[in-house]
């Protein structure tokens, strides 16, 4: 080993060449790493979409969902199955068992199982797909007209043509995976048949459909061979334009008289009817949402799109283009913040090191940070990590820790030179002194972070980059400290210490200003060792008192709010509200909430007729009575009116409530207003799943919880997803009359559907457009119950029978959507909480205590708490396991290293006391305990024992040299005081920018930085004072037990 140390120290050219090589490779890897908003994680979810046109939710459940669910039970690696059953379609989400490596096989098995299900004849083939985050949203472009004209179809055509032009150009960018067109309606040739004209001409709807379908053909008809030449035959009757249909014969007779389409209908060359309205800042728009490939860089892609839009917008003078929801902006800002925090932390670390180590060593250690980062990028790129929110956070967190190893090597060399050694000898002795402790220290810190790599759930996958970045960077730090730094020290330090120390020099003269700190430490330790039981009692009291205060005054919030920029308003109008009526109410709301935001407003995105769910949740959201508004605010640092977005949320809630009371908004309208918290996707703060067979009983159980929720202060947006559907007119066949008139139920259903919903007679292909020919009654004849009397059912002999003669109807209603999980019906009850008044943990705990549903359990009804409560439970269970595993591994490492259970127990026993600093920091800064701050406790355990390890090592070395226990403890602590002080100060100061927003604040990063920094600061006192005291008490017990003669005890017994 000594030969290796000599080679590293002396072979400057080789060692520096290797370093330069590492730096160049690291730089190239860094430049080739693509940037994205969030990491690409496997969601372990597969979605099945099974359409059954015309079926009610109850029929969908019975005929589609249940058969598929039963077949899926036989497929391996399935965790749970959830289905959403609504009119016309069942959407089934399959959760794969976490950790399954071959998800493609599971996908194939699910496809095979679904294919084997016998579905109704009119069911469409189910589509099966895996949900992934391989493609990510980059940016959105809204297109709207600068001025509307009276030509609604013409205006929309301009917008649509513009959108198509932009889409075509966007697809020329290789980084773009998909363009999602929202509000982009398909072309349609609408045939509006006049029922009075139909009846006068004695023409049925089926006749019109059949005439158009049989006319619109383009069919190969074989080959013709003439005199050795072959010709292809083709029959063409396809329509080029809508007007071509007007002359199509509908009905003829033997004397040549014919009824043509224009006699009974008019034709409109237009677009499909609106299913949703899409708006940006109050203007009707077509939205182009751009998604990138998984290998594309989000910033480069966004810049390319913006440049392209800027170059094209002049080609469309009547159209206003607006770029919004630029996801690269957050990544750009976070990278900028990282660089600013890095620069600030670097300066602070440099200044703190200069104070103790001097300029030359301080510059070397500070410059080492850059080289360590570059070496780290070699491995991060190799392991498939990208530059995103999470990896950036890991870099901020490890900023101060990465120089700890270099500080230990540099300080020990500096101390030995102070004691009279020459530079080279001091470096070689340092290598001998610190090699094993540094390796063990690295293993210990790795043991704390390594289990975090295997946390389960979306949160575990989401934060994977944090422990990965920390581990890779600390490994690079160890490599640099043991290989490259010794060579630097041998190159740049003077051969001998310039101010050689005299033997009779005092500690103050020997160490300068820091000598006073060492002198004070020695006096403190002399007192502490003399009164060690008292010191143990004080530390124990502080520990338990802090836990008591935290239990009383420290709430838990999974991901605390702060600096939110998006406010989401979800609205449920009363069931039966038309899309147009929904639009009218939202248009009243838009200008008011925009005005409320004032100077902090960026944009307002409105979607009428739909609730937009994240890509991770395929739950159908399109219903005409729903609306979803998203308001973007400027960043928190630039706010002038709303420093906290939650205050604006409260104002919007008050406005909606006032308008409900005044009657401007429907009193039955339900709403949910929230500031969107940054972080991984988690459930609502309050989320209960009530499972059972009968919706009446489920509603009864839900009412018990709703009653208690309404009493709780700080709980809002209470909503249950059990909704009655629209009222239905259900037609039933008069069998006797239908039999005499030769009319079937299918004939009746098709006639009613064609008249009011429309029936596609045929399809035309023009370029990329598929144009449906839709036949139905005009709009004026579809808006009253009396219009039903205009419907005539055509029998097989083309006779027209009035609908009311062969059928009667009854009014009824079903549930709009039936949700299921694991072969049971399930209803979800959700609510939001104001974290200034309460927490989700408290609300969920109170609900469990206040509501007793035991009497329902006997009939197979159950209540399961999910949402944030479930996510928190899983995450903290994993964190607890990680902590225990880390402690077990650390214990094993120390047992091997020290060969002493007692010494190992002393070091492990110091870990809980480090929590005091975390809890103190959170309480004094008014922050709740959160997932990220709890993560700091796990990380802190490794740092505490790493410092403790080196301290105990030096104490035991001094004892081996013949020192007494007290002297070894005091002198060992004094020797290690400077490196422990330096490593702590460098780490804590490195975290100051991200903990306190100097110069910029990221609320997602802040809890961990604050908790880790303060925890480490307090842990320094634990390491330097409490651990030596524990060590001395351990020796007391060892001394006591050594005096006990077990042989004497046995003789006496």
Phi, psi and omega in degrees: 000324180294325177296322177296319179298319179295319179298314180299320184286320190268327187274073186298314185298314182294313184296316181289329175296316178298320179297314179299321178298314177302316183296316180295318178295317180298320179294319180292322178294319179298315181292336181267352178286128180275150182259143179210166184290311182223158182293152177277111184241151175281125184269347179056044179226140176233136183246136176243125176248115184239098181280142170223091187303136175085356183272147176281165178305320180294321177292321177300316179300312187286320187267338185241301189296309184298314177301319180292316180301318180295321179293324182292340180299335183274353182275131180287158175070024175257128181275305178206163183232129178233136180230145175242116186245113180229182183303126173082343187206149170244127176250115184248125179252124181254125179264121180277146177303130184297141179090358178295123185281314185263077180289337179295322178295319178298318178300315179295320179296321179294318177301317180296319180295318180294320179297333183276354180282135177270107181259165178304154185302324183271006177286141176276160182294125180296145176256132181240128180213154177265139176275123179227166175248025182298320174262140183232145179292136183249307189198159179232147178238125177256131179244125178217157179281139177293324176219132178275145174251183179280348180273090185298314181294318179296319178298315181294324179299320178299313180298316183295317178296322178295316179299319180295322179295317178294319180299315180300319180288323179299322182289352174280350176273117189293336181284347184274128181267324186204146171245113178268117181265117182247130185082012182261102185268146180288150173296151182208136170264106184266121177257105181264104183273133179276116184299327179293318178294321177302313182293322180295322181272357182056048179245133178266162179298322179299323179296318178297314180300315182292323181295315180291320181294321182281341179275323185276080181229155173212090193237128171298137186237022175106201183231151176236126181250119182230116176050045176083000178248135182258135178239146174271143179251137180213135177257123183237128174221014184290149183273138175269317181230163180298323183295340179296338184281340187300331183265007180291126178293131178260320184212137178226172175222182188287346181262007173096358177283136182226142170263123180256169187300322184294344178287336185236354186208163169242153185243134180239126174272096185218221186222162179305154178294145180297128172263333175218162170248132180246127185222149171228124182053039175085357181255136175298133189219160163253130184254131171251111180260122187262130178243137181261162174287164184292340181264358183275151178272127187294322182289315178298317181297314180298318180296320179296316179298315182296321178296318180296316179299317180299322181284337185262336190297336177292341180283349183231075187297336182273352186250134176266128178254136181222116176273133179211173178053048180281102182293337180291339182298317179294318180296317179300316181293318180295321176296319177297317178297319179299315180296317178296313178296323178297312180296316180297313180298322180298316179296315180296317178298316180300314181297320180292325180286323180302322183301328186249320187259349183090169188294314189295309179296322182296318179295318180299316182291321181293318178296331180301330181303315182297315182293321180297317178301314183296320177296322181297322183296335177301313184279324179298317177295319181297325181275002174087016179276153179242173175271109181215183183307319187283314180293326176298317179298318178301322178294320178297316183296321187271357186308311182281331184288334190291342180262003182302313181296319179294323178297316180299315180294312183294318183293319181294319176298315180299317180294317180295324176292326175297327181278000172117354180286150171285160186308307185295317179296322179295320179294316180294321178292323177298317179302319180291320185288319193252352184305302183295313178302322180291320178296315179295320178300318178297317179298322181293312179295322178297322179298329179286320184272331188301317180299336180293341177293342187243021175296143184270174175080173180297321181297316179300318178290326182295319184266007182308324183296334182294300178297327180297313180296317181298313182295314181296318182292320179292325175295319177295323178297318179295317178301315181295316185294328184264341184247309189267322182295316178305322179294320176298315182299319180291335182274321192250343177279152174295157185297324177227159178295128190293325180250076186300141191271141174274152185292329183267013182286139179286164180298325180293319179288325183290319186254357182071218183300323181292339178299327177294325177293317180296317179299317178295323178296319181297318179295320179298315183290327176299316178292316184296319180290326179290325181244049190294326178293321178295316180297318178300319180295318180298312180297319180295319179297314180300319181299307183288327178294321178295319177297321179297313180297319181296319179297330182271322193238358183251102180284164175249129174227126186307302176228105185298152177281165179154126177062030178293144181244348182244128174248124182254131177240112176255134184233136172243108174286165176303142179303133181103348177297134179283162178299321181294318178295320176302315180300317182300318181290318180295324179293336173285327184283322188306305184294332182288311181292329176296316179295325179301318182294334176060228184286350180270001183283137174247302176200162176233119179256123182241133175234112182258126181101010182198148166252124184273118178263153177294164183299335181284348183234105183277010181305126182301135182238357186275111175212139188295340182268003182256153173213153183221115179248135177235119180252129180262133176250162175293166180298155184303325182293336183259004184291144177243336185239324185238088180297321178246120182299336181294332176293322176292323177301315179297321180295318180294319178300316179299318180297314181296318182296318178298320181286335173291319180294320183283346179094359177294319173254149179300138181296332180277358182295134177250145181218159178218113181243126182211148170274125186286115183279138179285148179135183180292157181292124176229167181286177178295154180306319175240121181210115180242137173252120179254120186246142178171188186262324188253123182294333177297315179292320178300317178297322178298316178295316181299322181298327178298317180287320180299320180301316181287322179298322181294338179277342188275131178287133178094359179258132182216178175054043180286127184207143176245140185270019174267105185240133170289140180282185178292156174295140182244143166264108184260121184268135178235140185282134169276094192303318185296311181291320179299322179294318181292328183264002178061045178246131178261166176299324178297320178298317179297311182299318182292322180295314180294317181296316181297318183295318190252325180261327184100144179232136180281118180279324182191177181227140179246138175256121176226106184064232178272353183275138168252110186258117177279141170263105186256128181251129176194175176289155174297161183301322182297336183262014182236014187241018176211153180297329181296340179297337179298331180290344180277347183281127174244135180265128182269125179271187186291341178262014179066017173278146182260123181247126178304139183303318185289351177274331184251357181209154172231162182231156174230149178268136179201175176208148177242179174285143184289331178209137178246116181260147182222153171213128179050052175068018175233149171291144182219140177234137182253131174249125185231155176204157176258159177231147173268109187292350173285341184247329182203181178227160179297324180299316181293314182298314180296321179295318179296319179298319179296324181282325188274330186252124179251116181244022183300326184293340180273342185296328182297334179260024175068032172258138182218156178237127181238127179275124181235218178063220182297326179299314179293315180299318180296317180300313179297314185296316182285332173296316178295319179297319179297316177297318179299318181296313180296318179296318179298315180298318180297316180293317179299318178301315180297319179299316183288327176301316179294318186287313185265341184056038183209122177291321182298310180297318178298319180296322177301313183292314180296325180295343180281342186300310183301330183288341175291339180295334181305315182296321179296311182294320179299316181297316182294317181292318182287336179264003177067031181251146178281163170288130184226176180299317184291322178289329176291326176301327179297326181296318178298314180296323183295326182301321179293318181294321180298309185289336178294314177294319181297322180303309183294323179296309181297324178301313181292322178299315182289327176296318179294323178294324179293335178278359174108002179289152174289166182300311183298314181295320180296319180294314183292313182288323177298317177296321180295320180294320183272355183301314184295311179295322178295317179298316182293315181295322179293311182299318182295319179291313182296315181294325177297334180269346183304313181302316181282335180283326185241009176069042179251105003267351183231151183245131172243110185296338178288324181279327191305312184302317181290317180298315181295312182293317182292318181296309180292324178299317179292324178298312178293324182295337177298318175296322178297315182295314188276337183242304187292317181298313176301323178295315177300320180299318180292320178295323176300319178293326176300312180296323179296320179294319180296313182292332179291336180278345182278121178264108183292334178292323177294320180298320181293321180295320180294323181287000000 
